[in-house]
């Protein structure tokens, strides 16, 4: 069972790689479509600007590859910017189309709030889901972001967090999962979430 972390030039990949290998998974970091097609699951990391990320996915010719794999039912897990890329569009420094795998838009926090939303914040459960197994209400995870998701479908949200506005923290629809925070930097809670993903891949 091989997991492909997509390396498209905008991810903090080392920590994500380490977190999944520590769980005993066979992980490959790659921009290679053939390896991604052969994988059991896809991890889409990401830090930085939305437009740069989309441009890089296009540069590596990965957009159709990702959509085809997800269409076949393969699990995809987007982290931070990687989660935002799963949605329809972002208004970060312009208006840019995302992968459109889930419905929603990425918008900037209000000027009244301290931006970026950075540091530890609490998870508030929206609904029961296997991704949230063993996660208690109020556990803390680590965020760093200036833009957040306005989902088209509230039922896709598994956990929120409160930052003066309700921020979707974990989303899931079938085989598509996203986390706005960094599970690989979120201590025991992050480890539990990654372990849940491991079980879902199995």
Number of C-alpha atoms within 10 A of each C-alpha: 11 16 25 25 25 26 21 24 16 20 21 15 20 10 14 23 20 14 19 20 14 11 12 10 15 14 20 18 18 14 18 16 17 10 16 24 16 13 20 17 26 25 25 24 27 24 18 14 12 27 19 13 22 19 14 17 22 13 11 14 15 19 16 13 16 21 16 13 19 18 12 9 12 20 21 28 22 22 27 24 27 24 26 27 29 26 23 19 22 23 15 15 10 8 14 17 16 22 18 15 16 23 17 20 24 23 16 16 20 12 7 7 12 12 14 13 17 13 13 14 18 17 23 21 20 18 12 10 12 14 22 19 12 11 18 12 13 12 16 20 23 20 22 17 18 17 23 22 23 16 19 13 11 13 12 21 21 25 24 20 22 13 13 11 12 14 21 25 26 26 25 20 14 11 16 20 23 29 24 27 25 20 23 22 16 19 13 15 21 21 18 18 22 19 17 17 20 17 11 13 17 8
